């Protein structure tokens, strides 16, 4: 039985995360795809819908440049040899619908990914390939459906000859490790949540785990309903760390520490932690497991899921709903209808 606060059973959704990858691959197996010699991929998506592309890119499982667009329309400098993926979990994200319309107007090759909504309707109307996200349960939050997205994009990349050599095998090995890591990752996440409790977390990582740090920040925002921030070494040593000289309110560093990083980066972790501790700023460290980049990224994301989930329970909130976002969307619709 889920925790009394966990009304939408996010606990089970996290535990079943490894199952999403194969389900996503299956969903994209028989969808007709555009033909062409694509040299890059642009994913247009907001919120939880851009995460899958960023993970695959940072895990070096894509053989072509990947660009992520988080706004209306499309970039002005987009090349005609770009495959556009319009990705919206709900299918109703206005920025992604705008990107879809812009891609259609420009005559760019296009694939859509959603669990339904207007994006699916437009794709079917216009004869554009559409992959339906097999979300189970359907009410799950987009940020909890990253495994489906990774599986869908992996399958599309392979079918379009845009995947790196051996990418599927590398990904599947990383997913297998998630199963064996599930229980221990929850214990690590619970310990970290207890250390973070009552403070604003600031997540630091090396560049290789920048996407993981950013997603940690998002999960802490949405699951635990708490402010959170992120940054990466070495850049933060040139500016942000100075800001800790005069801080207001309780903060806590959350270090995503990979012992296999280059020595200069590891030195920056150690010295930054020492200097800031001497100035009264404590830190919580997650030791990233050894393995491929894909294994490191997925394991780090899993711990972030559990840490943000356990922190939500400690703070007395349901980890699933995002009330302020829904209120914002409502006011945006009201604003649009009044014009």
C-alpha positions in Angstrom: 0.0 0.0 0.0 1.3 3.5 -0.8 1.9 6.0 1.8 -1.2 7.9 2.9 0.2 11.1 1.4 1.0 9.4 -1.9 -2.6 9.4 -3.3 -1.5 8.7 -6.9 1.0 5.9 -5.9 4.2 7.5 -7.2 6.1 4.9 -5.2 4.9 2.1 -7.6 5.6 4.3 -10.6 9.2 4.7 -9.5 9.6 1.1 -8.8 8.3 0.2 -12.2 10.5 2.7 -14.0 12.8 0.1 -15.6 9.8 -1.5 -17.3 9.1 1.7 -19.2 12.1 1.4 -21.5 11.1 -1.8 -23.4 7.4 -0.6 -23.5 8.6 2.6 -25.2 10.7 0.7 -27.7 7.7 -1.5 -28.6 5.5 1.6 -29.1 7.8 3.0 -31.7 8.4 -0.2 -33.6 5.8 -0.1 -36.4 5.1 3.6 -36.7 5.9 4.8 -40.3 8.7 7.3 -40.4 9.8 10.1 -42.7 12.5 9.2 -45.2 15.6 11.3 -45.8 19.3 11.7 -44.8 18.9 13.4 -41.5 22.1 14.8 -40.0 20.7 16.2 -36.8 17.7 15.9 -34.5 15.8 18.7 -32.8 13.4 17.8 -30.0 10.7 20.4 -29.2 9.4 19.7 -25.7 8.8 21.3 -22.3 8.8 20.1 -18.7 9.4 16.4 -18.5 9.1 16.0 -22.3 12.7 17.0 -23.1 14.4 14.8 -20.6 14.7 11.6 -22.7 16.5 13.3 -25.5 19.0 15.0 -23.2 19.7 11.7 -21.4 20.4 9.8 -24.7 22.5 12.7 -25.9 24.6 12.9 -22.8 25.0 9.1 -22.6 26.5 9.4 -26.1 23.9 7.0 -27.6 23.1 9.3 -30.6 25.3 9.4 -33.7 24.1 12.9 -34.7 23.9 16.2 -33.0 20.8 16.6 -30.7 19.3 20.0 -30.1 16.6 20.6 -27.5 14.1 23.5 -28.1 12.1 24.6 -25.0 10.0 27.5 -26.4 7.5 28.5 -29.0 8.0 27.9 -32.7 11.4 26.7 -33.9 14.9 28.3 -33.9 15.5 30.5 -36.9 18.8 28.7 -37.8 17.3 25.3 -38.1 18.7 23.3 -41.0 16.6 21.5 -43.6 18.4 18.2 -42.9 17.0 18.3 -39.3 14.4 15.7 -38.1 12.0 17.5 -35.7 10.4 15.5 -32.9 7.5 17.3 -31.3 7.1 15.7 -27.9 4.4 16.5 -25.4 3.3 14.0 -22.8 -0.2 15.3 -22.7 -0.3 16.3 -26.3 -1.7 19.7 -25.3 1.5 21.7 -24.5 1.1 25.0 -26.3 4.8 25.6 -27.0 5.1 22.1 -28.5 2.0 22.6 -30.6 3.5 25.9 -31.8 6.7 24.0 -32.8 4.6 21.4 -34.6 2.9 24.2 -36.7 6.2 25.8 -37.4 7.8 22.6 -38.6 4.8 21.9 -40.9 4.9 25.4 -42.3 8.6 25.0 -43.0 8.2 21.7 -44.6 10.5 20.0 -42.2 10.4 16.2 -41.6 8.5 15.6 -38.4 7.6 12.9 -35.9 5.2 13.4 -32.9 5.3 11.7 -29.5 2.4 12.1 -27.0 -0.1 10.1 -24.9 -2.9 11.6 -26.9 -4.3 15.2 -27.0 -4.2 17.8 -29.7 -0.7 16.7 -30.9 -2.0 13.3 -31.8 -5.1 14.8 -33.4 -3.1 17.1 -35.6 -0.6 14.3 -36.5 -3.4 12.0 -37.6 -5.1 14.9 -39.5 -2.0 15.8 -41.4 -0.6 12.3 -41.9 2.4 12.9 -39.7 4.0 9.9 -37.9 2.9 9.7 -34.3 4.1 7.5 -31.4 1.6 7.1 -28.6 3.3 6.9 -25.1 1.9 3.8 -23.4 1.7 5.5 -20.1 0.7 3.1 -17.3 -1.0 4.4 -15.3 -2.4 7.0 -17.6 -2.6 9.6 -14.8 1.2 9.5 -14.2 3.1 12.8 -14.3 5.2 13.6 -17.4 8.4 13.8 -15.3 7.8 10.2 -14.2 7.6 8.9 -17.8 11.1 9.4 -18.9 11.8 5.7 -19.5 9.0 5.6 -22.1 10.5 8.5 -23.9 14.0 7.1 -23.8 12.7 3.8 -25.2 10.7 5.5 -27.9 13.6 7.8 -29.1 16.0 4.9 -29.0 13.8 2.9 -31.3 13.3 5.8 -33.6 17.0 6.6 -33.7 17.9 3.0 -34.6 15.3 2.8 -37.3 16.6 6.1 -38.8 20.3 5.0 -38.5 21.0 7.8 -36.0 21.9 5.7 -33.0 25.5 5.2 -32.0 27.0 1.7 -32.5 25.8 -0.7 -29.9 23.5 2.0 -28.3 20.6 -0.4 -27.7 22.8 -2.9 -25.9 24.4 -0.2 -23.8 21.0 1.1 -22.8 19.5 -2.3 -22.0 22.5 -3.1 -19.8 21.9 0.2 -17.9 18.3 -0.6 -17.5 19.1 -4.1 -16.1 21.3 -2.5 -13.5 18.4 -0.3 -12.4 16.5 -3.4 -11.3 19.3 -4.6 -9.0 19.9 -1.0 -7.8 16.3 -0.3 -6.9 16.2 -1.1 -3.1 19.6 0.4 -2.3 18.8 3.5 -4.4 15.8 4.1 -2.3 17.8 3.8 0.9 20.3 6.3 -0.4 17.5 8.7 -1.5 15.9 8.4 1.9 19.1 9.3 3.7 19.7 12.2 1.4 16.1 13.5 1.9 16.6 13.4 5.7 19.8 15.4 5.3 18.2 18.0 2.9 15.0 18.4 5.0 14.4 22.0 6.1 17.0 23.4 3.7 17.0 24.6 0.1 19.0 22.1 -2.0 21.5 23.2 -4.6 22.7 20.4 -6.8 26.2 20.4 -8.2 27.8 18.0 -10.8 30.5 17.7 -13.4 29.5 18.5 -17.0 28.9 14.9 -17.9 26.0 14.7 -15.3 24.7 18.2 -16.0 21.4 16.8 -17.3 21.0 14.6 -14.2 21.7 17.6 -11.9 19.0 19.7 -13.8 16.5 16.8 -13.6 17.2 16.5 -9.8 16.4 20.1 -9.4 13.1 19.6 -11.4 12.1 16.6 -9.4 12.8 18.4 -6.1 10.7 21.3 -7.3 7.7 19.2 -8.5 7.8 16.2 -6.2 8.8 17.9 -3.0 7.3 21.3 -3.8 10.5 23.0 -2.7 12.8 25.5 -4.3 16.0 23.9 -5.7 18.9 25.0 -7.9 21.7 23.4 -9.9 25.0 24.2 -11.5 28.1 22.5 -12.9 31.9 22.5 -12.3 34.1 24.1 -13.3 32.0 27.2 -14.2 30.4 27.6 -10.7 33.9 28.1 -9.2 34.2 31.3 -11.2 31.0 33.0 -10.1 28.3 31.1 -8.1 30.5 30.1 -5.2 31.2 33.7 -4.4 27.5 34.2 -3.8 27.7 31.9 -0.8 29.7 34.6 1.0 26.3 36.2 2.0 23.5 33.7 1.9 20.0 34.3 3.3 18.2 31.3 4.6 19.2 27.6 5.0 20.8 26.0 2.0 22.4 22.6 1.5 24.8 21.5 -1.3 23.9 18.2 -3.0 27.0 16.8 -4.8 26.6 14.3 -7.6 30.2 12.9 -7.2 31.6 10.6 -9.9 35.0 9.2 -8.7 35.9 8.4 -12.3 35.8 12.1 -13.4 39.0 13.8 -14.4 41.4 14.7 -11.5 41.0 18.6 -11.9 37.2 18.2 -11.6 37.5 15.9 -8.6 39.8 18.5 -7.0 37.2 21.2 -7.6 34.6 19.0 -5.8 36.8 18.5 -2.8 38.1 22.0 -2.4 34.7 23.6 -3.0 33.2 21.4 -0.4 35.9 22.2 2.1 35.8 26.0 1.5 32.0 26.2 1.7 32.0 24.0 4.8 34.4 26.3 6.5 31.9 29.1 5.7 29.0 27.1 7.3 27.5 25.5 4.2 27.1 21.7 4.6 26.8 19.2 1.8 25.2 15.8 1.0 27.2 13.6 -1.4 25.8 11.0 -3.8 28.6 8.6 -5.0 27.7 7.9 -8.6 28.1 4.1 -9.3 30.8 3.0 -11.8 29.8 2.0 -15.2 29.0 3.4 -18.6 27.7 6.9 -19.0 24.2 5.5 -19.5 24.5 3.4 -16.3 25.7 6.5 -14.4 22.9 8.7 -15.7 20.1 6.3 -15.1 21.3 5.3 -11.6 21.7 9.0 -10.6 18.2 9.8 -11.9 16.7 6.9 -10.0 18.3 8.1 -6.7 17.0 11.6 -7.5 13.5 10.2 -7.9 13.6 8.5 -4.5 15.3 11.5 -2.8 12.6 13.9 -4.0 9.8 11.4 -3.2 11.0 10.8 0.3 11.5 14.5 0.8 7.9 15.1 -0.2 6.7 12.7 2.4 8.9 14.3 5.1 7.4 17.7 4.1 3.9 16.3 4.3 3.0 16.8 0.6 1.7 14.5 -2.1 4.5 14.1 -4.6 2.4 13.9 -7.7 0.1 17.0 -8.1 1.6 20.2 -9.4 -1.2 22.6 -8.3 0.7 25.9 -9.1 1.4 24.7 -12.7 -2.3 23.8 -13.2 -3.4 27.1 -11.8 -1.0 28.9 -14.2 -2.2 26.9 -17.2 -5.8 27.9 -16.3 -5.0 31.5 -16.1 -3.2 31.4 -19.4 -6.2 29.8 -21.0 -8.4 32.5 -19.5 -6.1 35.2 -20.8 -6.1 33.7 -24.3 -9.9 33.4 -24.4 -10.3 37.1 -23.2 -8.2 38.4 -26.2 
